[in-house]
Amino acid sequence: MKLFGEFWLSYPKSRNKDATLTAWRAAIANGADPRQIIAAAVAYAREKQGEDFRYVKYSVNWLRERRYDDDYAPEPAGRPQLRAVSGGWQPFKNPENHDVYDEPLI
């Protein structure tokens, strides 16, 4: 389940978790490598960055169509890591001021 969770967080348009998990299990049962699926999901997210969100495939359809077997462009060297945000993806940047982590919760 840990690898599925990693996929779920990496994929740019994850919807319908139960159906996606079923498609994930079917892909693994048919011999797909979970790490390859996750790497392809990250590459797909990178490829779709900046495109209209409505044209990004839902996670369950992407798995059912075996899109993890597609050829995606390799990640350019020196490119920042992407993170999911509401409405798309943006470069991840560690906060420079870590004092916010030391504040007590109210």
VENGI-V300986 format. One record per helix or strand of 2 or more residues. SS is the DSSP state (h for helix, s for strand). FROM is the first residue (numbers start at 1). LEN is the number of residues. If there is no record, write none. Layout:
SS|FROM|LEN  SS|FROM|LEN
This chain:
h|2|9  h|17|13  h|34|15  h|53|3  h|59|6  h|67|3  s|82|4  s|88|4  h|98|5
